[in-house]
Amino acid sequence: MKWITRANANVDRIACPWLIRRFVDPEAEFLFVPAAEVMATAAREHAIPYDVPNVELGHVDGRCSFESIVQKYRLTDPALAEMARIVHGADVSQDVGITPESAGLSAIAHGFALVHGANDHEKIQLETPMYDALYAWCQSRVASPD
């Protein structure tokens, strides 16, 4: 399936492809286009839009797009719930204090954006191991919350 969002991705728009490929659609293809072209391109390409205004898999009811995907696909893994809180804080600037890890993730994700600019596919490739590591850390944290 094709998934589409705004170009020049950062935090949520890179975390979501990790989530989608790992738990929803391993063969997912991601399209990044200018914001004004997302919905028309989504219709033409039969792609699922995410992290754009007024879509189900966007910022809805206080959730970031990562959290909306977790909810829509009924992903009940406690480690993903922990990770979703971290991503939320990293993506929603007024909630950066929601977890201690959110500020660090925000800084690292923004650093990738500074280094790699609008090369969104490269950012997905390079940041995927980081999200794998964060997920592993979340798994260990929920396994022994001390």
N, C-alpha and C positions, 0 to 999 in steps of 0.2 A: 504494500500500500504506500501511497505517497502522502507525505505530511508537509505542510507549508507554514512558514512564518516570515516575519520581517527580516530583512538582511541586516548585517552588522550585529550579529547575535552576541549576547553576553549573559551571564549567570543562568537564568531560567530557560532561555532559548537554546542553551547548550546542555543544561542538565536534563531537559525534556527528551532530547534524542537519546541520551544515555538510558533513561528510564524506559522509553518506548522500545528501543532495541533489546534491552535486557529482559523486560517483563510483558510487553504487549505485542510487538511485531518485530521479530529478529531480522526480517528482510526489509525493514522500513527504508524508504528513500526520502531524503529531506531536500526541500526546495526553499531557497532564501531569495526573496524578491523585495523591491521597494514597498514600503507600507501601503501606499495607495494602490498597489497592484495585487495584494494578497488575495482578496476575495474573488476577483475576476480570474486570476490564475488558478485558484483553488477549484473554481467551477470548471474551467477549461481542462485542467489536468486530473480532475476527480481526486483532489487531494484534501486531506483533513487539515483545517487551519487550527493552529494553536498559538497562544500568546499574542493574540491580537484582540482589539476591543470587540465586544459583542459576540463572542463565540463561546461555546460550551467549555472548551479547553483553554480558557484564558483566565484572567483575574476576575473571579466571580465570588461574591459573598465573602470577601476578605481573604480568599485563597489566591495563591499564585498559580501559574499554569501547571507546575509540577504537582501541586496538591490536587488540582482539578483532574489531572490524569489519574492520579492514585485513586481518587474517589470514583471517577467514571468507570474504571476497569476493575473496581473492587479489589484492589491490591491491599491485602490485610497484614502483610508482613510487618511486625513491629519495628524492625530495623529500617524499613522504608518510611514508616511514620516518623521515626526519629530523624531520618535524612530529610524528609519533607519539611520539617520545622527548620532545619539548618538552611536549606535552600530558600525557604520563605524569607527568613531573616536576611540572607545575603541579597535577595532580589528586591525586597520591599524596604527601602531605606529607612522609613520610620519605624520598622520592626527589627532593625539590625541587632538589637539587644535581646531578642527572643531566645537565643542560645549563645553561649560563649564562642562557638565555632563559626557563627554566621559572619562576623566581621572578617575573619581570616579567609573564608571562602569568597566573600565579596572582593577582598583585596587581590586574591590570586586570580579569580575570574576576570577582573578588570585588567590585571597585568597581562593575561593572555590576549585580551582584546587590544591592549596597547601594542603588544609585540606583533600580533598577527593581523591586526586591522579587520578588514571586511572578508578575510578568507575563512568563512564560516565552516566549511567542510574540514579544513585543516584544524581549526579550533576543536571541533568534535573529536577528531582523531587524536589530538594531543591531550585533550582534557579527559577523555574516557578513562585512562588508567587512574587519574586523580579521583574520579567519581567511583571507580571500582574500589579504590583504597578507602574512600570515605564510607562507602557502603559496608566494607569489611569491618571498619572501625565501629560503625553503628551496630552491626551484628554482634560484635564482642561486647559492646556497651549494654545492649538489651539482654544478652545472655548472663552478664554479671554486672548489674547496675552500680556496684560499689565504686 
